[in-house]
Amino acid sequence: MAETKLRIQWLVNAIGFGKGRISLGFCEKHPGRVAFVAPNEGMSVLIPMIVRDLYLTARGCEEAKRCLILDCPFNRTTFTSYINSAKWKKDGIPRKKNFEILLNRLSEWQDMLRDEIAHIEWEKDLTYLYTEPAIVLKRR
């Protein structure tokens, strides 16, 4: 397989919860589905500016252990690989329940943001920035 470059497009600050914000990244291979989640705190706020593309090679996808599109044939994400890459720990203890909640919420967010996702311009290198979140999460 020849090396293939795919774009990553971001909806920055698309989701709000309390004072926090979450950015969602979409892979060109599966354009309507959330591939990456970046909480806007600490150094994670830079992820949408840094992660702009990925490469598929004969060895697979360079983001295979961090991508949230679990049914992609290139995906190799596990709870452990995601937690290690995302540094998603509280008090040094990974929270598998949080990861499962995240996976369950992805399709809900995709449905709620359907119109915004449909307008992503894949031929351009853009970042879509929300001054106010499109979705505000409330405790269930």
Secondary structure, 3 states (H helix, E strand, C coil): CCCEEEEEEEEEEEEEECCEEEEEEEECCCCCCEEEEEECCHHHHHHHHHCCEEEEECCEECCCCCCCCCCCCCCCCCHHHHHHHHCCEECCEECHHHHHHHHHHHHHHHHHCHHHHHCCCCCCCCEEECCCCCEECCCC
